[in-house]
Amino acid sequence: MTLVQTRPAAPSTPPPQVPARRRNGLRPSRWQIYVPLGLYLVFTLVPFYWMVVFAVRPRGSSTLLPWPVSLENFDTVWNGLGFGVFFENSLKVGVASLVATTVIALSGGYALARYRFRGKTAFLVAMLCTQFIPGAMMLIPLFQTFRELELVNSLWSLVIAETVFQLPLSLILLSGFIRNIPLELEEAAWVDGCSRFRGFLIVVLPLLRPALVAVGSFAFIHSWNNFLFALMFISQQNKYTIPVGLAFTLGEFSVDFGALAAGGVVAAVPVVLVFAVVQRYLVQGLSAGAVKG
């Protein structure tokens, strides 16, 4: 019987200590962070402040502080210029585009992520290439198509056009997000007796909340702010959306800046509220959809 003599383990050397001055040198100082952020906030918020000031101060006033506050401009645009109707039309188009884009992109993104079929790569390349085509180039073909379908002066023409132009990016985002969800989770649901559709509803759909919020919010905001399609496809005043209504507040010889600013506030409030509610999901949904699994 032989004995094997083992050497005692050498004491581990602690990692070299970084001097405190050097550690602090790697971190930017506070003024390097807050000064650029402050300048950016000033550059961003000052136009909004002026818009609010013009909207709520009395007519003929030139004060920098809107006091006393007057809602005369809002009454002018909402009741006199018909912004109540414009707001309702924009809301209808935005919600319909959100639902259509999300449903179609969800089904198409699942197919791209889970199935293999001939022409899949070419289809993805075609989706990417459509992002380089400006919407102005498609106005004449779309107008002729909607005229043949008798959809001119109909809000459905805006919904269809917005959905078509939002689908490529939405498909890519959702397919990337679904690809990052392990297939084993669905297979476990199949083993438990779920069909593929039921497994998708139970397992995959709850995990898609950030991506769905990102896709839906961008579809709503893009359709809410779109001016070109609404100007070309709608000529009846009772079918105008808010961007077209804002354009028609500009007179030929004069501009009512108070009414124009009040209309801008009405147009900006829904977008600000949407971002305030869904901003915590946007970064997660966009980053997850951009990572290749």
LINMOJO-V588007 format. One line per field, one symbol per residue. phi: phi as a letter, one per 30 degrees, with the letter a starting at -180 (. if undefined). psi: psi as a letter, one per 40 degrees, with the letter a starting at -180 (. if undefined). A space follows every 10 residues. Layout:
phi = ???
psi = ???
This chain:
phi = .cccdcdddd dddddddded ddddddcddd ddcddddddd dddddddddd dddddcdddi dbddcdbddb cdddddddcd cidddddddd dddddddedd dddddddddd dddcccbdid dddddddddd dccddddcdd eddddddddh cdibdddddd dddddcdedd dddddddddd dedddddddd ddjddddddd ddcdeddced dddddddddd ddddcdcddd ddcbbdddcd cdeddddddd ddcabddddd dddddddddd dddddddcdd cddddddddd ddc
psi = hihhhiiihh hhhiihhhid dddddehiid dedddddddd dddddddddd dddddeiihe ifidhghihh fddddddddd efeddddddd dddddddddd dddddddddd dddeihihed dddddddddd eehidddedd ddddddddef eifieddddd ddddeedddd ddddddddde hhdddddddd deeiiddddd ddddddeedd dddddddddd ddddehdddd ddehehdeei iddddddeeh ideihgdddd dddddddddd dddddddede edddddddee hh.
